[in-house]
Amino acid sequence: MLDRLVEIVTGGKKAATNRSCLGAALDKVCPRFSSVYAEQKEANEVVDALDILSNMVMHEIQPGNIDTAAARAYLSILIENEHLPIAHQLSENDLECLKQLFMGYFCKSEDVNAKGAQVLSLIERKFGSGEFSQARILLQIFETNEETRLNNERNLYYEEMISRLDMAFLRYKGISHVMVDAAVQEDASDEVVLKALSAIERENDAHFCLYLIDQNENAQWQKALESIEAEVKDYITEYIPVIHWYPLGQLSESIESQIGRHMTFDMLRRHVQNKLRMCYFLLLASGNTGYEWFIFAFTEWSRIVFGVDVREVLPMLHRCSVVESMCFQEVLDVVTDRFYGPAMNRVTMTTEDLDVAYRKVVKRLLANDAVDIPKGNYCFGDFILDELLPFKYEDASFAFRLYNMM
C-alpha cells in the first residue's frame, strides 16, 4: 500500500500559529515523554504508552488526579477535533462540557446524568446548525450499543447529504484581470497565488485546506521518541503529531510541497469514498433530484480510472449496510479496498503531474466566469485529484458539494 504518492522539496512560507489547548499541552509533554515512559516501564512490567501520554496531556490541561480511562477517552476526542478545520472544531466551552461529563462518569459523580443532558442538548444544537463533523465526534460517547451506533451514523449520513444538496451558493464576482493573469502563470509564486485565492475567501467565505502534519512538530516527536522501542514508537505516532486540516499556504513550506505531502494513500481512498457516498445517496433518494447525471459520471469514472463495475459495488454496499447492519464507514472501507484497492495501489504521480494539476486548479478557481461557490472549508487535494484522475462534472459547482467539510 502506498504511504505516499510523491515527495516534493520544501520551500519557504510563513509558519502556523494559534496553538490549541491540545497543541500547547503536547508541546510541553513532548520533551518529557520518553523519560516518564522509561520510569513507568521500570516500575511496572506492563505499561501502555498511550495511557501515559493521555495522563500527561490531561495533567497539563487540568492538573490533579485524573482517571486514566477518562484521560484516554478525552484525548481521543481532542485528537479527532484537531483533525477538523479550525472553523469546524468544537469550541473551548463545548470541550469543557465534554470533559466534565467524562470526569463525572468515570468518577461516578452524582450529577453525571445532568452533565449528560447538557451534552445531548449540545448535540441537538450541532445537528440544527448543520455542524455534522462536530455532532459525529460528540455522538461517539453515547454509542453504548450497536443499534445506537448504527442509528446515529445513518441519521448523520442522511442529514449531511441532504444539507450538501441544499447548499446556498454565492456567485464568485471575480477579481482584476491583472491579478488573475499573474496568478495563473506557470511560474507564479505562492504569494501571488494566495493573494488571488484570498479574493474567493473574502467574497464567498470559502477556504481551501490540506491534510498535513507540521514538519517541525514531527521532527520534535521523532527526536523525543528515538530512544523508545520501535513498536511503541509506531503505536504512539499513529496519534501524534496530530494531522490537521491546514489552510493552504499556512505552513512553512511551499504550496507544491504541501500538496505532495497531502497526497497519501489515505487521501486517495477518502477521495474515492466521497464520490461513492454521494452516488449511493442519490440512488436512495426518492424522486428526481436533478443530480442523476452524477451516478452515470461516477459509473464511467470507476470503470475508466479503476476498472471497477459499479453494478457490483453498490449491491454489496447496500446489503452490508442495511441487511447485515454493518457500520456504514466500515462498509465503505471494505468495498473500497476490495473493488478500488488494486487500482489505487498502482496509482503513481510525479512532482510534474502535481504541479500541472495545481496550476490548472488555480486557473479554474480564479476564472472570471467561475462557478458558484458555497461558503465552507474545502480539501484542495480533492480538486487536484479531479485533475489527475479526470472526473467529468456536468454541473461544475457539484465538486464543492462533495468536498465541503460539514
FIBA-353287 format. One line per 2 residues: number of its first residue (from 0); their letters; for each residue x, y, z of C-alpha. Coordinates in nm, 2 decimals, always signed. Last residue first. Example, Ala and Ser with C-alpha at 12.3 -4.5 7.8 and 13.67 -1.06 7.14 Angstrom:
1) sa) +1.37:-0.11:+0.71; +1.23:-0.45:+0.78
//
This chain:
405) mm) -1.95:+1.99:+0.71; -1.62:+2.00:+0.52
403) ny) -1.72:+2.09:+0.17; -1.57:+1.84:-0.08
401) lr) -1.87:+1.69:-0.24; -2.09:+1.99:-0.27
399) fa) -1.79:+2.19:-0.40; -1.75:+1.93:-0.67
397) fs) -2.11:+1.99:-0.77; -2.03:+2.35:-0.88
395) ad) -1.91:+2.23:-1.23; -2.25:+2.08:-1.31
393) ey) -2.20:+1.83:-1.59; -1.89:+1.72:-1.40
391) kf) -1.65:+1.48:-1.58; -1.39:+1.33:-1.34
389) pl) -1.02:+1.31:-1.46; -0.79:+1.12:-1.22
387) le) -0.51:+1.39:-1.22; -0.75:+1.68:-1.25
385) dl) -1.01:+1.55:-1.00; -0.71:+1.46:-0.78
383) if) -0.61:+1.83:-0.76; -0.96:+1.93:-0.67
381) dg) -0.96:+1.67:-0.40; -0.62:+1.80:-0.27
379) fc) -0.78:+2.14:-0.21; -1.00:+1.99:+0.06
377) yn) -1.26:+2.26:+0.11; -1.37:+2.47:+0.40
375) gk) -1.71:+2.64:+0.37; -1.90:+2.90:+0.19
373) pi) -2.08:+2.79:-0.13; -1.91:+2.85:-0.46
371) dv) -2.10:+2.94:-0.78; -1.89:+2.85:-1.08
369) ad) -1.61:+3.08:-1.22; -1.67:+3.31:-1.51
367) na) -1.39:+3.54:-1.41; -1.16:+3.23:-1.38
365) ll) -0.98:+3.22:-1.05; -1.09:+2.87:-0.94
363) rk) -1.03:+2.72:-1.28; -0.69:+2.87:-1.32
361) vv) -0.58:+2.76:-0.97; -0.70:+2.41:-1.04
359) kr) -0.50:+2.40:-1.37; -0.18:+2.52:-1.19
357) ya) -0.21:+2.25:-0.93; -0.27:+1.98:-1.19
355) vd) +0.05:+2.08:-1.37; +0.24:+2.09:-1.04
353) ld) +0.11:+1.75:-0.93; +0.20:+1.58:-1.26
351) et) +0.55:+1.74:-1.25; +0.61:+1.62:-0.90
349) tm) +0.53:+1.27:-1.03; +0.22:+1.07:-0.96
347) tv) +0.16:+0.70:-0.93; -0.16:+0.50:-0.89
345) rn) -0.10:+0.12:-0.88; -0.22:+0.08:-0.52
343) ma) -0.54:+0.26:-0.62; -0.60:+0.00:-0.90
341) pg) -0.59:-0.29:-0.65; -0.79:-0.10:-0.39
339) yf) -1.09:+0.00:-0.60; -1.30:-0.31:-0.56
337) rd) -1.20:-0.48:-0.24; -1.04:-0.18:-0.06
335) tv) -1.33:+0.05:-0.15; -1.59:-0.22:-0.06
333) vd) -1.44:-0.29:+0.29; -1.37:+0.07:+0.38
331) lv) -1.72:+0.19:+0.27; -1.87:-0.10:+0.47
329) eq) -1.68:+0.01:+0.78; -1.79:+0.37:+0.72
327) fc) -2.15:+0.25:+0.70; -2.13:+0.04:+1.03
325) ms) -2.27:-0.30:+0.94; -2.63:-0.38:+0.97
323) ev) -2.62:-0.71:+0.77; -2.93:-0.62:+0.57
321) vs) -2.88:-0.24:+0.56; -2.51:-0.15:+0.55
319) cr) -2.39:-0.49:+0.42; -2.66:-0.53:+0.16
317) hl) -2.64:-0.17:+0.03; -2.26:-0.17:-0.02
315) mp) -2.27:-0.52:-0.17; -2.54:-0.41:-0.42
313) lv) -2.35:-0.08:-0.49; -2.01:-0.24:-0.58
311) er) -2.10:-0.50:-0.84; -2.31:-0.26:-1.06
309) vd) -2.03:-0.01:-1.00; -1.81:-0.21:-1.24
307) vg) -1.45:-0.12:-1.15; -1.16:-0.08:-1.39
305) fv) -1.01:+0.20:-1.17; -0.99:+0.50:-1.40
303) ir) -1.22:+0.40:-1.68; -1.48:+0.19:-1.50
301) sw) -1.50:+0.40:-1.18; -1.51:+0.72:-1.38
299) et) -1.79:+0.58:-1.60; -2.00:+0.48:-1.30
297) fa) -1.93:+0.81:-1.13; -2.05:+1.01:-1.43
295) fi) -2.36:+0.79:-1.46; -2.45:+0.85:-1.09
293) fw) -2.36:+1.22:-1.12; -2.61:+1.27:-1.40
291) ey) -2.88:+1.18:-1.16; -2.82:+1.52:-0.99
289) gt) -3.16:+1.68:-1.06; -3.30:+1.52:-0.75
287) ng) -3.59:+1.34:-0.93; -3.80:+1.14:-0.68
285) sa) -3.68:+0.94:-0.38; -3.32:+0.95:-0.28
283) ll) -3.16:+0.60:-0.25; -2.96:+0.62:-0.58
281) lf) -2.86:+0.98:-0.49; -2.72:+0.86:-0.15
279) yc) -2.52:+0.58:-0.31; -2.36:+0.81:-0.56
277) mr) -2.28:+1.06:-0.28; -2.11:+0.80:-0.06
275) lk) -1.92:+0.66:-0.36; -1.79:+1.01:-0.45
273) nq) -1.66:+1.08:-0.11; -1.52:+0.72:-0.08
271) vh) -1.30:+0.77:-0.39; -1.14:+1.09:-0.24
269) rr) -1.10:+0.92:+0.10; -0.90:+0.64:-0.06
267) lm) -0.68:+0.89:-0.24; -0.63:+1.08:+0.09
265) df) -0.55:+0.76:+0.27; -0.29:+0.67:+0.00
263) tm) -0.11:+0.99:+0.08; -0.12:+1.30:-0.13
261) hr) -0.10:+1.56:+0.14; +0.28:+1.56:+0.15
259) gi) +0.29:+1.65:-0.22; +0.03:+1.92:-0.19
257) qs) +0.23:+2.08:+0.10; +0.55:+2.07:-0.11
255) ei) +0.38:+2.24:-0.40; +0.23:+2.50:-0.17
253) se) +0.58:+2.58:-0.05; +0.69:+2.53:+0.31
251) sl) +0.65:+2.70:+0.65; +0.28:+2.60:+0.70
249) qg) -0.01:+2.83:+0.62; -0.01:+2.81:+0.24
247) lp) -0.35:+2.64:+0.20; -0.53:+2.64:+0.53
245) yw) -0.42:+2.34:+0.74; -0.66:+2.05:+0.81
243) hi) -0.45:+1.89:+1.08; -0.27:+1.56:+1.15
241) vp) -0.17:+1.53:+1.51; +0.19:+1.45:+1.60
239) iy) +0.09:+1.22:+1.74; -0.18:+0.95:+1.72
237) et) -0.04:+0.68:+1.50; +0.30:+0.80:+1.62
235) iy) +0.23:+0.64:+1.96; +0.20:+0.29:+1.83
233) dk) +0.49:+0.32:+1.58; +0.71:+0.44:+1.87
231) ve) +0.59:+0.15:+2.09; +0.68:-0.10:+1.81
229) ae) +1.02:+0.07:+1.76; +1.14:+0.07:+2.12
227) is) +1.19:+0.41:+2.27; +1.52:+0.61:+2.25
225) el) +1.42:+0.79:+1.93; +1.08:+0.91:+2.07
223) ak) +1.17:+1.27:+2.16; +1.37:+1.31:+1.83
221) qw) +1.08:+1.18:+1.62; +0.84:+1.40:+1.83
219) qa) +1.04:+1.72:+1.76; +1.08:+1.64:+1.39
217) ne) +0.71:+1.58:+1.35; +0.63:+1.90:+1.52
215) nq) +0.86:+2.09:+1.28; +0.71:+1.91:+0.98
213) di) +0.36:+2.01:+1.07; +0.14:+1.71:+0.97
211) ly) -0.09:+1.76:+0.69; -0.45:+1.74:+0.55
209) lc) -0.48:+2.03:+0.30; -0.72:+2.33:+0.31
207) fh) -0.90:+2.57:+0.08; -1.13:+2.83:+0.23
205) ad) -1.46:+2.97:+0.11; -1.61:+3.27:+0.28
203) ne) -1.76:+3.37:-0.05; -1.63:+3.72:-0.12
201) re) -1.34:+3.74:+0.11; -1.23:+3.38:+0.08
199) ia) -1.26:+3.39:-0.30; -1.05:+3.70:-0.31
197) sl) -0.79:+3.53:-0.09; -0.73:+3.30:-0.39
195) ak) -0.56:+3.59:-0.57; -0.32:+3.67:-0.28
193) lv) -0.25:+3.31:-0.24; -0.14:+3.27:-0.60
191) ve) +0.08:+3.58:-0.59; +0.25:+3.48:-0.26
189) ds) +0.29:+3.12:-0.37; +0.49:+3.25:-0.67
187) ad) +0.36:+3.23:-1.03; +0.60:+3.02:-1.25
185) eq) +0.33:+2.87:-1.47; +0.14:+3.19:-1.48
183) va) -0.22:+3.16:-1.34; -0.16:+3.41:-1.05
181) ad) -0.02:+3.70:-1.26; -0.31:+3.68:-1.51
179) vm) -0.56:+3.66:-1.23; -0.42:+3.97:-1.05
177) vh) -0.41:+4.17:-1.38; -0.75:+4.06:-1.48
175) si) -0.90:+4.20:-1.16; -1.11:+3.97:-0.95
173) gk) -1.41:+3.76:-0.99; -1.76:+3.80:-0.86
171) yr) -1.80:+3.45:-0.72; -2.17:+3.39:-0.73
169) lf) -2.29:+3.27:-0.39; -2.43:+2.92:-0.33
167) am) -2.67:+2.80:-0.06; -2.63:+2.43:+0.00
165) dl) -2.94:+2.21:-0.04; -2.76:+1.91:-0.19
163) rs) -2.49:+1.92:+0.08; -2.75:+1.95:+0.36
161) im) -2.93:+1.64:+0.23; -2.60:+1.45:+0.23
159) ee) -2.53:+1.56:+0.59; -2.87:+1.48:+0.72
157) yy) -2.87:+1.14:+0.56; -2.53:+1.04:+0.69
155) ln) -2.58:+1.18:+1.04; -2.90:+0.99:+1.08
153) re) -2.73:+0.67:+0.95; -2.44:+0.71:+1.19
151) nn) -2.66:+0.77:+1.49; -2.88:+0.47:+1.41
149) lr) -2.58:+0.24:+1.36; -2.42:+0.34:+1.69
147) te) -2.75:+0.31:+1.88; -2.81:-0.04:+1.75
145) en) -2.46:-0.15:+1.82; -2.46:-0.05:+2.18
143) te) -2.33:+0.23:+2.42; -2.27:+0.48:+2.14
141) fi) -2.33:+0.78:+2.36; -1.97:+0.90:+2.37
139) ql) -1.94:+0.87:+1.99; -2.23:+1.12:+1.94
137) li) -2.00:+1.41:+2.02; -1.75:+1.34:+1.74
135) ra) -2.02:+1.30:+1.48; -2.20:+1.61:+1.60
133) qs) -1.88:+1.81:+1.54; -1.85:+1.68:+1.19
131) fe) -2.22:+1.74:+1.13; -2.22:+2.11:+1.21
129) gs) -2.55:+2.17:+1.03; -2.69:+2.43:+1.27
127) gf) -2.97:+2.20:+1.39; -2.74:+1.90:+1.43
125) kr) -2.49:+2.09:+1.63; -2.77:+2.23:+1.85
123) ei) -2.90:+1.88:+1.91; -2.55:+1.76:+2.00
121) ls) -2.52:+2.04:+2.26; -2.85:+1.94:+2.42
119) lv) -2.72:+1.58:+2.44; -2.40:+1.73:+2.61
117) qa) -2.61:+1.91:+2.87; -2.82:+1.60:+2.93
115) gk) -2.50:+1.40:+3.00; -2.40:+1.66:+3.26
113) an) -2.73:+1.63:+3.43; -2.70:+1.25:+3.43
111) vd) -2.34:+1.27:+3.57; -2.47:+1.47:+3.87
109) es) -2.40:+1.20:+4.13; -2.04:+1.16:+4.01
107) kc) -1.92:+0.81:+3.94; -1.56:+0.92:+3.89
105) fy) -1.55:+0.78:+3.54; -1.88:+0.94:+3.45
103) gm) -1.82:+1.28:+3.62; -1.48:+1.32:+3.47
101) fl) -1.61:+1.23:+3.12; -1.91:+1.46:+3.15
99) qk) -1.70:+1.75:+3.28; -1.46:+1.70:+2.98
97) lc) -1.75:+1.71:+2.74; -1.88:+2.04:+2.87
95) el) -1.53:+2.18:+2.87; -1.49:+2.07:+2.51
93) dn) -1.80:+2.26:+2.41; -1.69:+2.57:+2.60
91) es) -1.34:+2.55:+2.43; -1.51:+2.53:+2.09
89) lq) -1.56:+2.22:+1.89; -1.38:+2.24:+1.56
87) ha) -1.54:+2.33:+1.23; -1.39:+2.68:+1.18
85) ip) -1.05:+2.54:+1.28; -1.06:+2.27:+1.00
83) lh) -1.11:+1.93:+1.16; -0.85:+1.68:+1.25
81) en) -0.79:+1.87:+1.58; -1.14:+1.76:+1.70
79) ei) -1.04:+1.40:+1.64; -0.73:+1.45:+1.86
77) li) -0.93:+1.62:+2.14; -1.19:+1.34:+2.14
75) sl) -0.92:+1.07:+2.16; -0.76:+1.27:+2.45
73) ya) -1.09:+1.27:+2.63; -1.13:+0.89:+2.62
71) ra) -0.77:+0.84:+2.73; -0.79:+1.08:+3.02
69) aa) -1.13:+0.94:+3.13; -0.98:+0.58:+3.12
67) td) -0.67:+0.70:+3.32; -0.88:+0.87:+3.59
65) in) -0.73:+1.21:+3.66; -0.56:+1.32:+3.98
63) gp) -0.47:+1.69:+3.96; -0.37:+1.94:+3.70
61) qi) -0.63:+2.01:+3.42; -0.49:+2.07:+3.07
59) eh) -0.12:+1.98:+3.15; -0.24:+1.69:+3.36
57) mv) -0.46:+1.58:+3.08; -0.17:+1.56:+2.84
55) mn) +0.05:+1.36:+3.08; -0.24:+1.12:+3.16
53) sl) -0.31:+1.06:+2.79; +0.06:+1.01:+2.70
51) id) +0.10:+0.76:+2.98; -0.22:+0.57:+2.88
49) la) -0.10:+0.58:+2.52; +0.23:+0.42:+2.62
47) dv) +0.06:+0.13:+2.79; +0.27:-0.02:+3.06
45) ve) +0.34:-0.39:+3.15; +0.62:-0.49:+3.38
43) na) +0.59:-0.19:+3.60; +0.84:+0.03:+3.78
41) ek) +1.10:+0.03:+3.50; +0.82:+0.09:+3.25
39) qe) +0.70:+0.38:+3.45; +1.04:+0.54:+3.46
37) ay) +1.11:+0.48:+3.09; +0.77:+0.63:+2.99
35) vs) +0.84:+0.94:+3.20; +1.18:+0.98:+3.04
33) sf) +1.04:+0.93:+2.69; +0.76:+1.18:+2.74
31) rp) +0.95:+1.47:+2.88; +1.04:+1.66:+2.57
29) cv) +0.70:+1.61:+2.41; +0.47:+1.68:+2.71
27) kd) +0.51:+2.06:+2.70; +0.44:+2.10:+2.32
25) la) +0.17:+1.83:+2.36; -0.01:+2.05:+2.61
23) ag) +0.00:+2.36:+2.38; -0.13:+2.15:+2.09
21) lc) -0.41:+2.01:+2.29; -0.52:+2.35:+2.42
19) sr) -0.50:+2.48:+2.06; -0.20:+2.66:+1.92
17) nt) -0.25:+2.98:+1.73; +0.03:+2.99:+1.47
15) aa) +0.15:+2.82:+1.15; +0.47:+2.94:+1.00
13) kk) +0.51:+3.18:+0.70; +0.64:+3.04:+0.37
11) gg) +0.97:+2.89:+0.24; +1.02:+2.59:+0.02
9) tv) +1.01:+2.22:+0.07; +1.12:+1.96:-0.19
7) ie) +0.84:+1.73:-0.31; +0.77:+1.36:-0.23
5) vl) +0.51:+1.17:-0.42; +0.24:+0.90:-0.38
3) rd) +0.30:+0.85:-0.02; +0.24:+0.55:+0.21
1) lm) +0.13:+0.34:-0.09; +0.00:+0.00:+0.00
//
